[in-house]
Amino acid sequence: MRDDDGPVDRSELADFLRSRREQLQPEDVGLSRGPRRRTSGLRREEVAQLAGMSPDYVNRLEQGRAPQPSEQLLTALARALRLDDAERDHLFALAGHRPPARTAISDHVAPGLLRILDRLHDTPAEVLSRLGETLAQTPPARALLGDRTGWTGLARYNVYRWYLHPETRDVYVREDQPEHGRLFTAELRAVSSDSISDPRVRELVAVLHRDSGEFREVWAQHEVAAKHPRSKRFQHPEIGTLTLDCQTLVDTDTQQVLLVFTAAPGTEDAQKLDLLRVIGTQQLSEARS
């Protein structure tokens, strides 16, 4: 526990979690209601599924019997319950933690973007922070790009993985990789120019400067926020090459970005995208078995 942490108000925490769960409907979070549903709001196991934790732990939290949840668990619960910034801060306070500092680069997904993402469950789509951290993905996006939400430390950021985990570049066609590296670097420079006080940005730039000669060369070109191409070519180990259109939606409050990948109907890429959805469903089933 940190020095600035406080006691857990287990009763209020349980009531708050229960009330927010009961206010959400399955369709609000991209789940099927089913024909025999009698529960008002989400079930505890559905919240657990969305948050990536055990149903037993969610049950104990709502009964006031669980140990103090970690900040990571609270962040997952806030996303699962579609809490806004004020509600998330209240959740942290009830659990005895200081609410995360609100910076220019937020890692708390905007509820509006999550509601849109929930309705794109059969489409490759993901939400990114302004610094390039993948905050949420649909199952087809994980099938196309891999699970980008499980990284820790600086590896959470795409530009860090690009230079220091170069095997992650293989989701793109090899001939296109230099352009992607240039674009990711230009985006980092744009963020660094107006987020000087954010220690994450300073640390990310410093570590890349220290550990990657390739980054130093690209950084020295001084490109700022170069524009991404409207279509992108991906290389999938089972499907092969897919050329997909990329639509971008920006949340003006958080500057988070929703990326949606689509293919023109009737094309070979659309057929491959249909196959990708099947592969994504199979992978999800295997992960749960």
C-alpha positions in Angstrom: 0.0 0.0 0.0 1.3 3.5 -0.8 1.8 6.0 1.9 -1.1 8.1 0.6 -3.5 5.2 0.4 -6.4 5.2 2.9 -8.8 2.7 4.4 -11.3 0.8 2.2 -14.9 1.7 2.7 -16.1 -1.8 1.9 -19.8 -1.2 2.4 -19.9 1.9 0.1 -17.7 0.2 -2.4 -20.0 -2.8 -2.6 -23.1 -0.5 -3.0 -21.4 1.6 -5.7 -20.3 -1.4 -7.7 -23.7 -3.0 -7.4 -25.6 0.1 -8.4 -23.4 0.7 -11.5 -23.7 -3.0 -12.6 -27.5 -2.9 -12.3 -27.7 0.3 -14.4 -25.9 -1.3 -17.3 -27.7 -3.5 -19.8 -26.0 -6.3 -21.9 -26.5 -4.4 -25.1 -24.7 -1.4 -23.5 -21.5 -3.4 -23.4 -21.9 -5.5 -26.6 -23.3 -8.6 -24.9 -26.3 -10.7 -25.9 -29.4 -10.4 -23.6 -30.5 -14.0 -24.2 -34.1 -15.3 -24.0 -34.3 -16.3 -20.3 -32.8 -13.2 -18.7 -34.4 -12.1 -15.4 -31.5 -10.1 -14.0 -31.9 -6.3 -13.8 -28.7 -5.0 -15.4 -25.5 -7.0 -15.9 -24.8 -10.2 -14.1 -21.7 -10.4 -11.9 -20.1 -12.9 -14.2 -20.5 -10.6 -17.1 -18.8 -7.8 -15.2 -16.0 -10.3 -14.4 -15.7 -11.3 -18.1 -15.5 -7.6 -19.2 -12.9 -6.8 -16.5 -10.8 -10.0 -16.9 -11.2 -11.2 -13.4 -12.9 -14.1 -11.6 -16.7 -14.0 -10.9 -16.0 -15.0 -7.3 -13.9 -11.9 -6.7 -16.6 -9.6 -8.1 -19.1 -11.4 -5.9 -16.9 -10.9 -2.8 -16.4 -7.2 -3.7 -20.1 -6.7 -3.8 -20.5 -8.5 -0.5 -17.8 -6.4 1.2 -15.7 -9.4 1.8 -12.8 -8.9 -0.6 -9.3 -7.7 0.2 -8.4 -4.2 -1.0 -8.4 -4.3 -4.8 -5.3 -3.1 -6.6 -5.2 0.0 -8.8 -5.0 -2.4 -11.8 -8.2 -4.2 -10.8 -10.0 -0.9 -10.2 -8.9 0.4 -13.6 -10.3 -2.8 -15.2 -13.6 -2.5 -13.2 -14.0 1.2 -14.2 -13.7 0.2 -17.9 -16.0 -2.8 -17.5 -18.7 -0.6 -15.9 -18.2 2.2 -18.3 -17.5 4.8 -15.6 -16.7 8.4 -16.5 -13.7 10.2 -14.9 -15.6 11.4 -11.8 -17.1 7.9 -11.2 -13.7 6.3 -11.6 -12.1 8.7 -9.1 -14.9 7.9 -6.7 -14.3 4.2 -7.1 -10.6 4.6 -6.4 -11.4 6.7 -3.3 -13.8 4.1 -1.9 -11.2 1.4 -2.4 -8.6 3.4 -0.4 -6.5 4.6 -3.3 -5.7 8.0 -4.5 -7.4 8.6 -7.8 -5.1 8.5 -10.8 -3.8 12.0 -11.8 -5.6 13.4 -14.8 -3.0 14.2 -17.4 -3.2 15.4 -21.0 -2.7 11.7 -22.0 -5.5 9.8 -20.3 -5.5 6.0 -20.1 -9.1 5.8 -18.9 -11.2 5.0 -22.0 -13.8 7.5 -22.8 -17.2 5.9 -22.1 -18.6 7.1 -25.4 -15.8 5.4 -27.4 -16.4 2.2 -25.4 -20.1 2.2 -26.3 -19.2 2.5 -30.0 -16.6 -0.2 -29.7 -19.1 -2.5 -28.1 -21.2 -2.3 -31.2 -18.3 -3.2 -33.4 -17.8 -6.7 -31.9 -17.6 -8.3 -35.4 -15.1 -5.7 -36.8 -11.4 -5.1 -36.2 -11.4 -1.9 -34.0 -9.4 -0.6 -31.2 -9.1 2.5 -28.9 -5.7 4.1 -28.5 -4.4 6.8 -26.2 -2.7 9.8 -27.7 0.6 8.3 -26.7 -0.2 5.1 -28.7 -1.2 2.7 -25.9 -3.9 0.3 -27.0 -6.7 0.6 -24.3 -9.3 -1.7 -25.8 -9.8 -4.1 -28.7 -12.5 -6.1 -30.3 -11.9 -9.8 -30.8 -11.3 -9.4 -34.6 -8.7 -6.7 -33.8 -6.9 -9.1 -31.5 -7.0 -11.7 -34.3 -5.6 -9.3 -36.8 -3.0 -7.4 -34.6 -2.5 -9.6 -31.6 -3.5 -8.7 -28.1 -2.0 -5.3 -27.6 -3.6 -4.6 -24.2 -1.5 -7.1 -22.1 1.9 -5.3 -22.3 3.3 -3.6 -19.3 5.7 -0.7 -18.6 6.9 1.3 -21.6 6.1 -1.7 -23.8 2.4 -0.6 -23.6 3.3 2.1 -26.2 3.3 1.1 -29.8 6.4 3.2 -30.7 8.4 1.5 -28.0 7.5 -1.9 -29.2 8.2 -0.9 -32.8 11.9 -0.2 -32.1 12.6 -2.5 -29.1 10.3 -5.4 -29.9 10.7 -5.4 -33.7 9.0 -8.7 -34.1 5.7 -6.9 -33.5 6.2 -5.1 -36.9 5.3 -8.3 -38.7 1.6 -7.5 -38.6 2.4 -5.1 -41.5 3.6 -6.0 -45.0 7.4 -5.7 -44.9 7.7 -3.1 -47.7 5.4 -0.8 -45.7 7.2 -1.1 -42.4 9.6 1.9 -42.8 6.7 4.2 -43.4 4.9 3.0 -40.3 8.0 3.6 -38.2 8.3 7.1 -39.5 4.6 7.8 -38.8 4.8 6.4 -35.2 7.9 8.5 -34.5 6.3 11.7 -35.9 3.3 11.1 -33.7 5.5 10.8 -30.6 7.3 14.1 -31.5 3.9 15.8 -31.8 2.9 14.5 -28.4 6.2 15.4 -26.8 6.0 19.0 -28.0 2.8 19.8 -26.1 3.2 17.3 -23.2 6.5 18.4 -21.8 5.3 18.0 -18.2 4.2 14.4 -18.7 7.0 12.2 -17.3 5.8 9.2 -19.4 6.6 11.1 -22.6 10.0 12.2 -21.4 10.9 8.7 -20.2 9.7 7.1 -23.5 11.8 9.5 -25.6 14.8 9.1 -23.4 14.8 5.3 -23.4 14.3 5.1 -27.1 17.2 7.5 -27.7 19.4 5.4 -25.4 18.5 2.0 -26.7 17.7 2.3 -30.4 20.0 3.7 -33.0 17.3 3.3 -35.6 15.0 5.5 -33.5 17.7 8.2 -33.2 18.0 8.3 -37.0 14.3 8.6 -37.6 13.8 11.1 -34.7 16.5 13.3 -36.2 14.3 13.9 -39.3 12.0 16.1 -37.1 8.8 15.0 -38.7 5.7 16.0 -36.7 2.4 14.1 -36.8 2.7 12.8 -40.4 -0.6 11.7 -41.8 -1.4 7.9 -41.9 -2.5 6.4 -45.2 -6.3 5.7 -45.5 -5.7 2.1 -46.3 -3.2 -0.3 -44.7 -1.8 -3.6 -45.7 -1.6 -6.3 -43.0 0.2 -9.6 -43.0 -1.6 -12.4 -41.1 0.1 -15.8 -40.6 -3.0 -17.8 -41.6 -4.9 -15.5 -44.0 -2.1 -13.8 -45.8 -2.2 -10.1 -46.9 -5.2 -8.0 -46.2 -5.6 -4.4 -47.5 -8.1 -2.6 -45.2 -9.5 0.9 -45.0 -8.9 2.6 -41.7 -11.5 5.0 -40.3 -10.5 7.2 -37.4 -12.8 8.8 -34.7 -11.2 11.2 -32.2 -12.7 11.9 -28.8 -12.1 15.7 -28.4 -12.0 15.6 -24.6 -9.4 12.9 -24.2 -7.8 12.9 -27.7 -8.2 9.1 -27.6 -8.6 7.6 -31.1 -11.0 4.8 -32.3 -9.6 3.0 -35.3 -11.9 0.8 -37.4 -10.7 -1.4 -40.1 -13.1 -2.4 -43.0 -13.0 -3.8 -46.5 -15.2 -3.0 -49.5 -18.1 -5.6 -49.8 -17.6 -8.3 -52.3 -13.8 -8.0 -52.5 -11.2 -10.7 -51.7 -10.2 -8.6 -48.7 -13.8 -8.7 -47.4 -13.8 -12.5 -47.7 -10.5 -12.6 -45.8 -12.0 -10.4 -43.1 -14.9 -12.8 -42.7 -12.4 -15.6 -42.2 -10.6 -13.5 -39.7 -13.8 -13.1 -37.6 -14.0 -16.9 -37.5 -10.4 -17.3 -36.4 -10.9 -14.6 -33.8 -13.9 -16.5 -32.4 -12.0 -19.8 -32.3 -9.1 -18.1 -30.5 -11.4 -16.6 -27.9 -13.1 -20.0 -27.3 -9.7 -21.7 -26.9 -8.6 -19.0 -24.4 -11.7 -19.6 -22.3 -11.5 -23.4 -22.3 
